[in-house]
Amino acid sequence: MNPIRETMKRIAPARLWREGSRGYWWWHNRGRHRLAGALSPRLAASRRALASMRGRHRGERCFILGNGPSLAKTDLSLLRGQVTFGMNRIYLLFPTLGYQTTYYVAVNELVVEQCAAELRALRGPKFITWRARPWVHGDAEVIFLDSDYTGEERFATDVSGRVFEGSTVTFVSMQIAFHMGFEEVILLGVDHAFVAQGEPNAAVMSAGDDPDHFSPAYFGKGFRWQLPDLEASERAYLLARRAYEAAGRRVMDATVGGKLTVFPKVEYRSLF
């Protein structure tokens, strides 16, 4: 906290500080972006695009690829021809795989800001948070999500409206998959375990090779990223499980050696 804010917090009545702080963060994280969206035909076009995608894959199966180290131990050649969601820097795998994921999702501003040139080079539908619009301005393949990470924690069955991020882009991908009508969602590479330690959501700069993702270069030296919030992620995953089960659908976890216990486990090769 900077000295001015520290002084203000000390002299202001506690209730006034709480209300002011809540108002500030609402404006910073959502209010100003909603205002920009209300004035922008680009967000309106994205909402129409999202509405047109509702139920597009009704009754089908998809795979959501997390970016944990276990992904390097998974035979991803089996996914050729399957519908897949990739997230953040998943594209580092594309040259080795020989194919791209069907859909791409990113809602972390630090990732989009630092990887904007790489994201522009990706082909196909790209779901990106409206907050990160300055870095992907002009990319016609971007479909903006009205997403945030504060406020009510809920699972959106219709992502053409507000989408809660749940401290993990995997949760956002689950909501998009539900919106599109997928009957069965399989998680891969969602290790739910990190070597890096520290305050959840704190922004840090990597000092060397990345041990927490499928490639040492994923968040390599000099890359700014946010430490995970596993408790918040688990709350979000529970919301996803309940929403899918209530609709008679299911999410299964095929991650090799994954630590997440929210979803039923399934052996990966048994799916083919």
N, C-alpha and C positions, 0 to 999 in steps of 0.2 A: 504494500500500500504506500502511495506517495505521501510526503509530509503534509501536504494541504488536506488530503482526504483524512489522514490520521488525526489532524487537528480538528477538522469538522466533526468527525465521529466522536471525539472526546467531549466537545462542547455542546453538541446537539442532543436534545432529549432522545432517549433510546427509541421510543415509538416513532418519532418524527424521522429519525435516521432510517429505521426499517422501511417505513413507507416511501421515503425518498429513494432509498436504494432499490426497492422493488420497482418503483416507477422508472428509475434510470435504466435498469437492466431490461425491463420490458421494452422500452424504447430502443435500446441498443440492439437487443437480440431479435426483436420482432416488429415493433411499432414503425420504425423508419423504413423497414423493408416492405411492410404492408402498404405504407403510403406510396412508396416507389412503384409497387406492383399495381396499385389502383390507377396509377397514371400511365402505366406502360402497356402497350398492345402486345408486347413480347410475352409477358406472363399470362395474359388472357389467351394468347395463342397456345401456350403450353397447357393451360387448363383444358382447352378444347381437344388438344392432342391426347391428353391423359383420359379424358372422358371417352374418346373414340376407342381407346385400348381396353376399356373395361370389358372383361369376359372374353377377350381375344383368345386366350388359351384354356378355355373352360374344359375341365376334365383331364387336362394333361399333367405331365410330370416335369419338374425342373430341378436343376442343381444350383445352389448358391455357394460360390467358392469364397471361403474366407482366405486370409493371407498368412496363416500360421505356418511354422516350420514343417508341420506334418504334410502340407501340400506337396512338398518336395519328395515325400515318401509314397505318394499316391499316383497310381497309373492313370493319368489324365487322358491318355489316348482313348480310353473307353468312352469318353464324353463326346467324341467326335460325332456330330449329328444330333446330339441332345441339346435341349434348350438350357442355356446357362446364364447365370448372372455373375459378373466379375466386378470387383470393387477396388477403389483406390489405385494402387500401383500394380494390379494384377497383370497389366499389359507387359510387364517385364518378362513374363512367361511366354508371351505369344510367339516369339521367334522359334522357341524350342518346341512348342505345341504344334505349330503349323496351322493353327486356327485361332480366331478370336472368340471371346464369349459373345453370346447372342445380344446381351444387354450389359450396360456398364452403369455403375452407380457411384457417386461421390458426394458427400455432404460436409466434409471437413474443409474449412476455408484454407487452412495451412497447406493441405494437400493440393487443392485446386490452384492456389496462388503459385506454389513452387513448381507445379507440374503442368501449367497451362499449355505450354507449347506441345508437350507430349499428348495431352488430352485432345487438342485440336487435330492432331494427326490420326486419332482413332476414327474408324469408320463405324457407322451404325448408331442406333439410339443410345444417347447418353443422358441419364437422369442426374441432374446436378442441382444442388440447393440454390435458390434464388439469391441467397446472401452472397454467393460467390460469382454473381453475374459480371462484375468488372473484369474478371480474368478470362472469361470465355465469351465475351461480347462478340457478336457477329458469327458465331458458330451455329449454323442452321440445323445441325444434328442434335443440339442440346435441347432437352425437354426439362424445363425448370420445375422444381418442386418447391412448394410453399412450406418449407420445413423449419423446425426450430428445436432447441434442446432445453427450453425452459417451459414452464406452464404445465398444463394438465398432462399427466402421463396416460396416454391411451393408444390403442391400436386403431389405425385408420383403415377401414375396409374400402374406402373410396379416396384415392390419393390425389384426386383433382382438387381437394380442399387442403386443410392444414394437416401436416404430417409431423408427428413427434419422432425425434431421432433416437431417443433411448440410449444415448452414449455409445452407440455402435451402428455403423453403416449396414451391418448385417440385418438389424431389425428393420431398417428402412427398406432393404431389398425384400424382406418377408412381406411387408405391407404392399409393395408394388406387385409382388407375385400373387398375393391374395386378390388384389384389384383386378389383375388380368385373368383370374379364374382358375389358377393352377390347383389341381386336386391334391397333389402330393409334392412336397418340397423336401429335398435332400440337402443337408448341410455337409460341406467338406472343408477341411482346413480351418475349422473354428476351434482352435486349440484351447482357448479360454484360460491361458496361462502365460505369464510374462516374466522374463528375467529382470527387466527394468522395474525399478521400484521408486515410489515417491508419491506425492499428493495427487490423487485422482484428477484428471483433466488438466493438470499443470502443463504448460508449454515448456518444452526442453529442446536443447539442441544435441543431436547425436555426436558423440566424440569418436566414433569408430564404426566398425562393422556392426550390422544389425543382427542380434541373435533371436529376435522375436518374430521374424517373418521368414517366408520361404527363400529369400535371397539376402545375403549380407549387404547388398546394395539398396535394399528396399527403403529403409530410412538410414542411409549410410552417413558417413562423417559430414557434418555441417548441415544436415537436414533438420528442420524444425518440425516437431510433432508433439502431440498431446498424450500424456500418460493415460493408460486405460482406467476406466472406472468399472470394475467387474461387478460390484454390487448393483449399480444402476443398470448395467447390461442385463443382469439376471432378472431384475424386475421387468424389464422390457420383454425379455424372452418368455417370461410367464404370461404376459399379456398376449403375445403371439400364439403361444400354445392354446390358451383358452379360446381365442378367436377362431383359430382353425378347427379346433374340436367342436365348438358350438355350431360351426357350419358343416360338420360332417367331413372335414378334410383333415390332413395330418402333415406334421413336420417330423422328419426323422434325421438323426445325426449319424453320419457315416465317417466322421472324422477319425483318422487313425490315432489312437491314444489320446483323444481329446478329454479335457477335464470338465466340460460342461455336462450337467446332469439333468437339465430341464426337459430335454426331449428324449423319446425312446431311441435306443441305439440300434443300428443295423450294420451288418457287415457289408462293406462296399462292393466287393465282387459278386455278392449274392444278388445284386440289383440288375445284373446283366445276363 
